[in-house]
Amino acid sequence: MFDLGNVMVEWNPERLYRRLILDDDSRAEFLTTVVTAEWNRALDGGLPFDAAIADLQARHPRWAAEIAAYRDAWAEMLGPVDDEAVALVDELIAAGLPVYALTNWSAETFPLAEARYRFLERFEGVVVSGREGITKPDRAIFDLVCDRYGLDPATTLFTDDGPANVSGARAAGWQAVLWQGAAEFRHHVVDCGVLPPGPTL
């Protein structure tokens, strides 16, 4: 079970806002006090963009144009695919293992990722928080995944770049490790006995 953002593919608001806010200090202020991680998580949980943008613009009129860009130019936040991560997914599939994705992602923007990243079609299932109205690390989303796909939490290995999400998965009974690159995660898979040792990435 793979997270997507900053595991399979880069996602970073800096990619957009380096273009829109040239001053480093102003950009840092905007990204930490206006379009905060908590605000983005609400979008990932199903909050509609239009309502979220309008509310934030009303509270921060100075940044109205930049806030609108979070919706209108959202695709610029997406970066390249991690080719080694995709290669590992392919190796796992070739070994006959079911491979899934579980991501905190807005239902409104995920179609943009689906259109850009064809590797998403390789997963046996993809659960998107915005479509479910539940975000990691809420235990409910981990239980939902197991119920939907008939998975045993104890034999489900999950990786995510967020420590809180890894902890949430473990609390739900999953095996979970922090993502530190495809080669490192492959070692964990080998330790589970489902892939042979040796560098293949």
C-alpha positions in Angstrom: 0.0 0.0 0.0 1.6 3.2 -1.2 0.9 6.8 -0.4 1.1 9.0 -3.6 2.2 12.6 -2.9 5.9 12.8 -2.3 6.2 9.0 -2.5 5.2 8.1 -6.1 5.1 11.7 -7.4 6.3 15.0 -6.1 3.8 17.5 -4.8 5.0 20.8 -3.5 3.2 24.2 -3.4 6.6 25.9 -3.7 6.7 24.8 -7.3 3.8 27.3 -8.0 4.5 30.0 -5.5 8.1 30.5 -6.4 6.7 32.0 -9.6 4.0 34.0 -7.9 5.7 35.3 -4.8 9.3 36.2 -5.5 10.3 37.3 -2.1 11.4 34.3 0.0 10.1 35.7 3.3 6.8 36.7 1.9 6.4 33.3 0.3 7.2 31.5 3.5 4.7 33.6 5.4 2.0 32.8 2.8 2.7 29.1 2.9 2.7 28.8 6.6 0.0 31.3 7.7 -2.5 31.5 4.8 -2.6 28.2 2.7 -1.7 26.1 5.7 -1.2 22.4 5.9 -4.4 22.2 8.0 -6.3 24.1 5.3 -5.0 21.8 2.6 -6.0 18.8 4.7 -9.6 20.1 4.8 -9.5 20.2 1.0 -8.2 16.6 1.0 -11.1 15.7 3.3 -13.7 16.9 0.8 -14.1 20.6 1.5 -15.1 22.2 -1.9 -12.4 24.4 -3.4 -14.8 27.3 -4.2 -16.0 27.6 -0.6 -12.5 27.2 0.8 -11.0 29.8 -1.5 -13.7 32.3 -0.9 -13.4 31.9 2.9 -9.7 32.3 2.9 -9.8 35.4 0.6 -12.2 37.0 2.9 -9.8 36.5 5.8 -6.7 37.4 3.9 -7.7 39.9 1.2 -4.1 40.9 0.6 -3.4 37.5 -0.8 -6.7 37.1 -2.8 -5.0 36.5 -6.2 -2.4 34.1 -4.7 -5.1 32.2 -2.9 -7.2 31.8 -6.1 -4.1 30.4 -7.8 -4.1 27.5 -5.3 -7.2 26.3 -7.3 -6.6 27.8 -10.7 -3.0 26.8 -11.1 -3.0 23.8 -8.8 -1.4 21.5 -11.4 1.8 23.5 -11.2 2.4 22.1 -7.8 2.8 18.6 -9.3 6.3 17.5 -10.1 8.0 14.4 -11.6 7.3 10.8 -11.0 9.7 8.8 -8.9 10.7 6.3 -11.5 12.3 3.9 -8.9 9.0 3.9 -7.0 7.1 3.0 -10.1 9.6 0.3 -10.9 9.1 -1.2 -7.5 5.3 -1.2 -8.0 5.9 -3.0 -11.3 8.2 -5.5 -9.6 5.6 -6.2 -6.9 2.9 -6.7 -9.4 5.1 -9.0 -11.5 5.6 -11.1 -8.3 1.9 -11.6 -8.1 1.2 -9.2 -5.2 -1.8 -6.9 -5.0 -0.6 -3.3 -4.9 -2.8 -0.4 -3.8 -2.6 3.3 -3.1 -4.0 5.4 -0.3 -3.7 9.1 -0.6 -4.8 12.3 1.1 -5.9 14.2 -2.0 -8.8 16.5 -3.0 -11.5 14.8 -5.1 -11.5 17.9 -7.3 -7.8 17.8 -8.2 -7.2 14.1 -8.3 -8.5 13.8 -11.9 -5.7 16.1 -13.0 -3.2 13.6 -11.5 -5.0 10.6 -13.1 -4.8 12.3 -16.5 -1.1 13.1 -16.1 0.2 10.0 -14.4 -0.6 6.8 -16.3 1.2 4.7 -13.7 -1.9 5.1 -11.4 -3.7 2.6 -13.6 -1.3 -0.1 -12.4 -2.7 -0.2 -8.9 -5.4 -2.7 -8.1 -7.2 0.0 -6.1 -6.7 3.7 -5.3 -8.5 5.2 -2.3 -8.6 9.0 -2.4 -9.5 10.8 0.9 -11.5 13.6 -0.8 -13.8 11.0 -2.3 -14.3 9.3 1.0 -14.6 12.4 3.2 -11.9 10.9 5.6 -8.2 11.7 5.7 -5.2 9.9 7.1 -4.3 9.4 9.9 -8.0 8.9 10.9 -8.3 5.2 11.6 -11.6 5.1 9.7 -9.8 5.4 6.4 -7.5 2.5 7.1 -10.5 0.4 8.1 -12.3 1.4 5.0 -9.5 0.3 2.8 -9.4 -3.2 4.4 -13.1 -3.6 4.2 -13.3 -2.5 0.6 -10.5 -4.8 -0.6 -10.7 -7.6 1.9 -7.3 -7.0 3.3 -5.9 -8.3 6.6 -4.4 -5.3 8.4 -1.7 -7.5 9.9 -0.4 -8.5 6.5 -0.8 -5.1 4.8 2.4 -3.2 4.4 2.0 0.6 4.0 4.4 3.4 3.3 3.9 7.1 3.6 6.1 10.2 3.8 4.1 11.5 6.8 5.1 10.2 10.2 1.6 10.8 11.6 0.1 8.7 8.8 2.5 5.9 9.5 1.6 6.0 13.2 -2.1 6.0 12.2 -1.7 2.9 10.1 0.2 1.1 12.9 -2.6 2.0 15.3 -5.1 0.4 12.9 -3.0 -2.8 13.0 -1.1 -2.4 9.7 2.6 -2.8 9.2 3.8 0.6 8.2 7.1 2.3 7.5 8.1 5.9 6.7 9.0 6.4 3.1 12.7 7.0 2.6 13.0 6.1 -1.0 12.2 3.1 -3.2 15.4 1.2 -2.4 14.9 1.5 1.4 11.3 0.4 1.1 12.3 -2.6 -1.0 14.4 -3.8 1.9 11.3 -3.8 4.1 9.4 -5.8 1.4 12.3 -8.3 1.2 12.3 -8.6 5.0 8.6 -9.6 4.7 9.7 -12.5 2.4 7.7 -11.5 -0.7 10.6 -10.4 -2.9 14.1 -11.8 -3.3 17.1 -9.8 -2.0 19.3 -8.0 -4.3 19.3 -4.6 -6.0 16.8 -4.5 -8.8 16.0 -0.7 -8.9 
